[in-house]
Amino acid sequence: MSHPKRPPYRKRFGQHHLRHAGWCQPLVDFLRPAGLRVVEIGPGGGVLTKALLDADARVVALEIDLEWAAYLRAREPRARVVALDALSLRWSALGGPALVTGNLPFNVGTPIVEAVWRAASARPDLLPRSAFMVQKEVADRLTARPGEPAYGALSAIVAALVDARQLGTLPARAFRPPPRVDAAYVGAIARPSPAGAPEHLDRLVATIRQAFARRRKTLRNSLAAGWGRARADAALERAGLDGGRRAETLALDELVALDRAASDLG
């Protein structure tokens, strides 16, 4: 049986494909995909695709590169391959539960993860578990806790969406072509956001971004830059927070309290 010619790797798509299935195991173990539908983002040559299929998953693979999509269709007929940019997908329109995974392009990994986890938080029944390979530095930011060096606005936003954790690391040599940095696995279990309604989540995200807007400033000064001094002071007092602290020390429940206090002020 002849195989299609392997397409070239395209830098604009941030393509770094896995060399062999052994590097996929932490994702497969976390997802437990047997008998379930799995949406795979950026399948490339299909190494993770095959690992998922061999674990009895029903795979829908989203590939932005038309040539690699055609290549994978020819090599792995067990998967449904869709030529699509994952950032354009409306996850709420899936029509049924799915797990989500992928070896994400380093240049767009963060927005893809945020989009998936926002959808998962809104509908935990629709997207109960997800797991990705991303740049190690991004994984650190996604999963950091208050007081850790990587903790920032992204970390706090993720904490408001899902229960995320690192599942291990993998070296640059695991990929073809090898990137300049190492990668890590991140897994997430969906849960409803403490913000409540979707419009409240948008407000909480805005509050988090404002709190972290000036990382070297006190919380009071960072908030005052966007809210004005009087409103910032009133919100901090209502939330029971010391304005002399910095945002990177705040846990999620404190950020939620701050957001609700600011909302109560109108």
GUPABA-665788 format. One record per residue (C-alpha): residue in one letter; chain; x, y, z. Coordinates in nm, 2 decimals, m for minus. Layout:
BEGIN
+----+----+--------+--------+--------+
| aa | ch |      x |      y |      z |
+----+----+--------+--------+--------+
|  A |  A |      X |      Y |      Z |
...
+----+----+--------+--------+--------+
END
This chain:
BEGIN
+----+----+--------+--------+--------+
| aa | ch |      x |      y |      z |
+----+----+--------+--------+--------+
|  M |  A |   0.00 |   0.00 |   0.00 |
|  S |  A |   0.15 |   0.34 |  m0.10 |
|  H |  A |   0.14 |   0.63 |   0.14 |
|  P |  A |   0.09 |   1.00 |   0.04 |
|  K |  A |   0.39 |   1.23 |   0.04 |
|  R |  A |   0.46 |   1.41 |   0.36 |
|  P |  A |   0.39 |   1.79 |   0.32 |
|  P |  A |   0.64 |   2.05 |   0.43 |
|  Y |  A |   0.64 |   2.20 |   0.77 |
|  R |  A |   0.51 |   2.56 |   0.77 |
|  K |  A |   0.66 |   2.81 |   1.01 |
|  R |  A |   0.35 |   3.04 |   0.99 |
|  F |  A |   0.14 |   2.76 |   1.14 |
|  G |  A |   0.39 |   2.69 |   1.42 |
|  Q |  A |   0.41 |   2.33 |   1.32 |
|  H |  A |   0.62 |   2.10 |   1.54 |
|  H |  A |   0.49 |   1.75 |   1.51 |
|  L |  A |   0.54 |   1.46 |   1.75 |
|  R |  A |   0.80 |   1.20 |   1.65 |
|  H |  A |   0.63 |   0.89 |   1.81 |
|  A |  A |   0.33 |   0.78 |   2.01 |
|  G |  A |   0.52 |   0.74 |   2.34 |
|  W |  A |   0.51 |   1.11 |   2.39 |
|  C |  A |   0.13 |   1.10 |   2.38 |
|  Q |  A |   0.07 |   0.88 |   2.67 |
|  P |  A |   0.02 |   1.14 |   2.95 |
|  L |  A |  m0.26 |   1.30 |   2.74 |
|  V |  A |  m0.43 |   0.97 |   2.67 |
|  D |  A |  m0.41 |   0.86 |   3.03 |
|  F |  A |  m0.56 |   1.18 |   3.15 |
|  L |  A |  m0.84 |   1.19 |   2.90 |
|  R |  A |  m0.95 |   0.82 |   2.93 |
|  P |  A |  m1.11 |   0.84 |   2.59 |
|  A |  A |  m1.23 |   0.49 |   2.53 |
|  G |  A |  m1.57 |   0.50 |   2.35 |
|  L |  A |  m1.58 |   0.88 |   2.37 |
|  R |  A |  m1.57 |   1.15 |   2.10 |
|  V |  A |  m1.24 |   1.34 |   2.10 |
|  V |  A |  m1.18 |   1.66 |   1.92 |
|  E |  A |  m0.81 |   1.68 |   1.83 |
|  I |  A |  m0.66 |   2.02 |   1.74 |
|  G |  A |  m0.37 |   2.04 |   1.50 |
|  P |  A |  m0.31 |   1.66 |   1.43 |
|  G |  A |  m0.04 |   1.71 |   1.18 |
|  G |  A |   0.10 |   1.38 |   1.08 |
|  G |  A |  m0.14 |   1.19 |   1.31 |
|  V |  A |   0.08 |   1.05 |   1.59 |
|  L |  A |  m0.16 |   1.16 |   1.86 |
|  T |  A |  m0.45 |   1.08 |   1.64 |
|  K |  A |  m0.34 |   0.71 |   1.61 |
|  A |  A |  m0.28 |   0.69 |   1.99 |
|  L |  A |  m0.63 |   0.81 |   2.05 |
|  L |  A |  m0.78 |   0.58 |   1.80 |
|  D |  A |  m0.59 |   0.28 |   1.94 |
|  A |  A |  m0.74 |   0.38 |   2.28 |
|  D |  A |  m1.09 |   0.33 |   2.12 |
|  A |  A |  m1.17 |   0.70 |   2.09 |
|  R |  A |  m1.38 |   0.85 |   1.81 |
|  V |  A |  m1.16 |   1.12 |   1.68 |
|  V |  A |  m1.26 |   1.44 |   1.50 |
|  A |  A |  m0.93 |   1.61 |   1.39 |
|  L |  A |  m0.92 |   1.98 |   1.31 |
|  E |  A |  m0.63 |   2.07 |   1.09 |
|  I |  A |  m0.58 |   2.43 |   0.96 |
|  D |  A |  m0.32 |   2.32 |   0.69 |
|  L |  A |  m0.51 |   2.18 |   0.39 |
|  E |  A |  m0.21 |   1.97 |   0.27 |
|  W |  A |  m0.16 |   1.81 |   0.62 |
|  A |  A |  m0.54 |   1.75 |   0.64 |
|  A |  A |  m0.53 |   1.56 |   0.31 |
|  Y |  A |  m0.23 |   1.37 |   0.42 |
|  L |  A |  m0.39 |   1.26 |   0.74 |
|  R |  A |  m0.72 |   1.16 |   0.57 |
|  A |  A |  m0.52 |   0.93 |   0.35 |
|  R |  A |  m0.31 |   0.78 |   0.63 |
|  E |  A |  m0.57 |   0.75 |   0.90 |
|  P |  A |  m0.92 |   0.67 |   0.76 |
|  R |  A |  m1.05 |   0.58 |   1.10 |
|  A |  A |  m1.05 |   0.95 |   1.20 |
|  R |  A |  m1.28 |   1.23 |   1.07 |
|  V |  A |  m1.05 |   1.50 |   0.95 |
|  V |  A |  m1.18 |   1.85 |   0.91 |
|  A |  A |  m0.98 |   2.13 |   0.75 |
|  L |  A |  m1.06 |   2.41 |   1.00 |
|  D |  A |  m0.90 |   2.67 |   1.21 |
|  A |  A |  m0.99 |   2.57 |   1.57 |
|  L |  A |  m1.01 |   2.94 |   1.67 |
|  S |  A |  m1.31 |   2.97 |   1.44 |
|  L |  A |  m1.51 |   2.68 |   1.60 |
|  R |  A |  m1.81 |   2.75 |   1.82 |
|  W |  A |  m1.77 |   2.49 |   2.08 |
|  S |  A |  m2.12 |   2.53 |   2.20 |
|  A |  A |  m2.24 |   2.40 |   1.86 |
|  L |  A |  m2.07 |   2.06 |   1.90 |
|  G |  A |  m2.41 |   1.89 |   1.95 |
|  G |  A |  m2.29 |   1.65 |   2.22 |
|  P |  A |  m2.01 |   1.58 |   2.47 |
|  A |  A |  m1.65 |   1.57 |   2.36 |
|  L |  A |  m1.30 |   1.56 |   2.51 |
|  V |  A |  m1.05 |   1.80 |   2.36 |
|  T |  A |  m0.68 |   1.76 |   2.31 |
|  G |  A |  m0.39 |   1.85 |   2.08 |
|  N |  A |  m0.03 |   1.92 |   2.03 |
|  L |  A |  m0.09 |   2.30 |   2.00 |
|  P |  A |   0.11 |   2.53 |   1.78 |
|  F |  A |   0.33 |   2.74 |   2.02 |
|  N |  A |   0.23 |   3.06 |   1.84 |
|  V |  A |  m0.15 |   3.03 |   1.91 |
|  G |  A |  m0.16 |   2.78 |   2.20 |
|  T |  A |  m0.28 |   3.03 |   2.46 |
|  P |  A |  m0.58 |   3.17 |   2.27 |
|  I |  A |  m0.69 |   2.81 |   2.18 |
|  V |  A |  m0.67 |   2.69 |   2.54 |
|  E |  A |  m0.86 |   2.99 |   2.66 |
|  A |  A |  m1.14 |   2.94 |   2.41 |
|  V |  A |  m1.17 |   2.57 |   2.50 |
|  W |  A |  m1.17 |   2.63 |   2.87 |
|  R |  A |  m1.42 |   2.92 |   2.85 |
|  A |  A |  m1.66 |   2.69 |   2.66 |
|  A |  A |  m1.59 |   2.41 |   2.92 |
|  S |  A |  m1.67 |   2.64 |   3.21 |
|  A |  A |  m2.00 |   2.74 |   3.05 |
|  R |  A |  m2.09 |   2.38 |   2.97 |
|  P |  A |  m1.89 |   2.13 |   3.18 |
|  D |  A |  m2.12 |   1.86 |   3.05 |
|  L |  A |  m2.02 |   1.94 |   2.70 |
|  L |  A |  m1.64 |   1.95 |   2.74 |
|  P |  A |  m1.57 |   1.76 |   3.07 |
|  R |  A |  m1.20 |   1.70 |   3.02 |
|  S |  A |  m0.92 |   1.84 |   2.80 |
|  A |  A |  m0.55 |   1.80 |   2.77 |
|  F |  A |  m0.29 |   1.98 |   2.56 |
|  M |  A |   0.08 |   2.00 |   2.48 |
|  V |  A |   0.20 |   2.36 |   2.50 |
|  Q |  A |   0.52 |   2.56 |   2.54 |
|  K |  A |   0.66 |   2.49 |   2.90 |
|  E |  A |   0.65 |   2.86 |   2.98 |
|  V |  A |   0.29 |   2.88 |   2.88 |
|  A |  A |   0.20 |   2.57 |   3.09 |
|  D |  A |   0.37 |   2.74 |   3.39 |
|  R |  A |   0.15 |   3.05 |   3.34 |
|  L |  A |  m0.17 |   2.85 |   3.29 |
|  T |  A |  m0.13 |   2.65 |   3.61 |
|  A |  A |   0.06 |   2.89 |   3.85 |
|  R |  A |  m0.08 |   2.96 |   4.19 |
|  P |  A |  m0.07 |   3.29 |   4.39 |
|  G |  A |   0.28 |   3.38 |   4.50 |
|  E |  A |   0.45 |   3.17 |   4.23 |
|  P |  A |   0.67 |   3.35 |   3.98 |
|  A |  A |   0.46 |   3.26 |   3.68 |
|  Y |  A |   0.13 |   3.37 |   3.85 |
|  G |  A |  m0.05 |   3.64 |   3.66 |
|  A |  A |  m0.37 |   3.75 |   3.50 |
|  L |  A |  m0.38 |   3.44 |   3.27 |
|  S |  A |  m0.33 |   3.21 |   3.57 |
|  A |  A |  m0.62 |   3.37 |   3.76 |
|  I |  A |  m0.85 |   3.36 |   3.46 |
|  V |  A |  m0.77 |   2.99 |   3.41 |
|  A |  A |  m0.85 |   2.93 |   3.78 |
|  A |  A |  m1.19 |   3.09 |   3.72 |
|  L |  A |  m1.26 |   2.85 |   3.44 |
|  V |  A |  m1.13 |   2.50 |   3.51 |
|  D |  A |  m0.93 |   2.29 |   3.74 |
|  A |  A |  m0.60 |   2.29 |   3.55 |
|  R |  A |  m0.28 |   2.10 |   3.63 |
|  Q |  A |   0.05 |   2.01 |   3.47 |
|  L |  A |   0.09 |   1.64 |   3.37 |
|  G |  A |   0.46 |   1.64 |   3.29 |
|  T |  A |   0.71 |   1.78 |   3.05 |
|  L |  A |   0.87 |   1.67 |   2.72 |
|  P |  A |   1.19 |   1.79 |   2.55 |
|  A |  A |   1.23 |   1.97 |   2.23 |
|  R |  A |   1.37 |   1.66 |   2.07 |
|  A |  A |   1.02 |   1.50 |   2.10 |
|  F |  A |   0.91 |   1.71 |   1.80 |
|  R |  A |   1.00 |   1.74 |   1.43 |
|  P |  A |   1.13 |   2.00 |   1.36 |
|  P |  A |   1.25 |   2.06 |   1.72 |
|  P |  A |   1.14 |   2.39 |   1.87 |
|  R |  A |   1.38 |   2.61 |   2.06 |
|  V |  A |   1.21 |   2.55 |   2.39 |
|  D |  A |   1.07 |   2.25 |   2.58 |
|  A |  A |   0.70 |   2.17 |   2.61 |
|  A |  A |   0.47 |   2.05 |   2.88 |
|  Y |  A |   0.14 |   1.87 |   2.92 |
|  V |  A |  m0.16 |   2.04 |   3.08 |
|  G |  A |  m0.49 |   1.88 |   3.17 |
|  A |  A |  m0.81 |   2.04 |   3.28 |
|  I |  A |  m1.13 |   1.92 |   3.44 |
|  A |  A |  m1.43 |   2.14 |   3.37 |
|  R |  A |  m1.64 |   2.30 |   3.64 |
|  P |  A |  m1.88 |   2.60 |   3.65 |
|  S |  A |  m1.71 |   2.93 |   3.70 |
|  P |  A |  m1.75 |   3.10 |   4.04 |
|  A |  A |  m1.85 |   3.41 |   3.85 |
|  G |  A |  m2.18 |   3.26 |   3.76 |
|  A |  A |  m2.36 |   3.38 |   3.45 |
|  P |  A |  m2.15 |   3.43 |   3.13 |
|  E |  A |  m2.18 |   3.81 |   3.15 |
|  H |  A |  m2.05 |   3.79 |   3.51 |
|  L |  A |  m1.75 |   3.59 |   3.39 |
|  D |  A |  m1.67 |   3.86 |   3.13 |
|  R |  A |  m1.68 |   4.11 |   3.41 |
|  L |  A |  m1.46 |   3.90 |   3.64 |
|  V |  A |  m1.21 |   3.86 |   3.36 |
|  A |  A |  m1.20 |   4.24 |   3.31 |
|  T |  A |  m1.15 |   4.29 |   3.69 |
|  I |  A |  m0.86 |   4.04 |   3.69 |
|  R |  A |  m0.70 |   4.21 |   3.40 |
|  Q |  A |  m0.73 |   4.55 |   3.57 |
|  A |  A |  m0.59 |   4.41 |   3.89 |
|  F |  A |  m0.28 |   4.28 |   3.71 |
|  A |  A |  m0.25 |   4.57 |   3.46 |
|  R |  A |   0.04 |   4.71 |   3.66 |
|  R |  A |   0.22 |   4.42 |   3.82 |
|  R |  A |   0.48 |   4.63 |   4.00 |
|  K |  A |   0.22 |   4.86 |   4.15 |
|  T |  A |   0.00 |   4.81 |   4.46 |
|  L |  A |  m0.35 |   4.67 |   4.40 |
|  R |  A |  m0.50 |   5.01 |   4.49 |
|  N |  A |  m0.29 |   5.19 |   4.23 |
|  S |  A |  m0.35 |   4.93 |   3.96 |
|  L |  A |  m0.73 |   4.94 |   4.01 |
|  A |  A |  m0.73 |   5.32 |   4.04 |
|  A |  A |  m0.57 |   5.35 |   3.70 |
|  G |  A |  m0.88 |   5.20 |   3.54 |
|  W |  A |  m1.16 |   5.26 |   3.80 |
|  G |  A |  m1.06 |   5.59 |   3.96 |
|  R |  A |  m0.92 |   5.62 |   4.31 |
|  A |  A |  m1.26 |   5.66 |   4.49 |
|  R |  A |  m1.42 |   5.35 |   4.33 |
|  A |  A |  m1.10 |   5.15 |   4.38 |
|  D |  A |  m1.08 |   5.23 |   4.75 |
|  A |  A |  m1.45 |   5.17 |   4.80 |
|  A |  A |  m1.44 |   4.83 |   4.63 |
|  L |  A |  m1.13 |   4.72 |   4.82 |
|  E |  A |  m1.29 |   4.82 |   5.15 |
|  R |  A |  m1.62 |   4.64 |   5.06 |
|  A |  A |  m1.42 |   4.32 |   4.96 |
|  G |  A |  m1.21 |   4.34 |   5.28 |
|  L |  A |  m0.88 |   4.36 |   5.09 |
|  D |  A |  m0.56 |   4.55 |   5.17 |
|  G |  A |  m0.50 |   4.79 |   4.88 |
|  G |  A |  m0.13 |   4.78 |   4.96 |
|  R |  A |  m0.10 |   4.42 |   4.84 |
|  R |  A |  m0.01 |   4.33 |   4.49 |
|  A |  A |  m0.23 |   4.13 |   4.25 |
|  E |  A |   0.00 |   3.83 |   4.23 |
|  T |  A |  m0.08 |   3.76 |   4.60 |
|  L |  A |  m0.45 |   3.73 |   4.55 |
|  A |  A |  m0.63 |   3.40 |   4.53 |
|  L |  A |  m0.93 |   3.34 |   4.31 |
|  D |  A |  m1.19 |   3.38 |   4.59 |
|  E |  A |  m1.04 |   3.72 |   4.67 |
|  L |  A |  m1.06 |   3.83 |   4.31 |
|  V |  A |  m1.42 |   3.72 |   4.29 |
|  A |  A |  m1.50 |   3.91 |   4.61 |
|  L |  A |  m1.33 |   4.22 |   4.46 |
|  D |  A |  m1.53 |   4.19 |   4.14 |
|  R |  A |  m1.86 |   4.15 |   4.32 |
|  A |  A |  m1.78 |   4.45 |   4.54 |
|  A |  A |  m1.71 |   4.67 |   4.24 |
|  S |  A |  m2.03 |   4.55 |   4.08 |
|  D |  A |  m2.23 |   4.63 |   4.39 |
|  L |  A |  m2.10 |   4.99 |   4.37 |
|  G |  A |  m2.25 |   5.02 |   4.02 |
+----+----+--------+--------+--------+
END
